[in-house]
């Protein structure tokens, strides 16, 4: 069974940057509180471009990722996160090789 990971690139508008950070911080806290099979959930902000973020997550398996995608707080927080973006989010999925 391999882990399931994603890397999402989010570019926010300057005027919504702080809102995006607050929403993602709340999402991260809830993920770690309610999703024991979420092994990694981190948001990184570019040092060169303060409006560019990468969200990196790893789940124990595909079922844990599927649970993440349907959990109530995900449905509550993701739409306003997407409203903060200056362009469509790009997302790539990966599996571990261990």
LINURVEN-V21207 format. One record per pair of residues at least 12 apart in sequence whose ideal C-beta (glycine too) atoms are under 7 Angstrom apart, sorted by the first residue. I is the first residue (numbers start at 1). J is the second residue. Records with the same first field share a line. If there is no record, write none. Layout:
I=J / J
//
This chain:
1=61
2=95 / 96
3=39 / 58 / 59 / 60 / 61 / 95 / 96
4=59 / 61 / 62 / 65 / 93 / 95
5=57 / 58 / 94 / 96
6=57 / 91 / 92 / 93 / 94
7=54 / 56 / 92
8=55 / 89 / 90 / 91
9=54 / 89 / 90
10=53 / 55 / 85 / 89
11=51 / 52 / 85 / 86 / 87
12=51 / 53 / 84 / 85 / 86
13=51 / 84 / 86
14=51
16=84
17=50 / 51
19=84
20=81 / 84
23=77 / 80 / 81
24=43 / 55 / 81
26=77
27=77
28=41 / 43
30=73
34=71
35=67 / 68 / 71
37=59 / 60 / 64
38=57 / 59 / 64 / 68
39=58 / 59 / 60
40=56 / 57 / 58
41=57
42=56
43=55
44=56
51=86
//
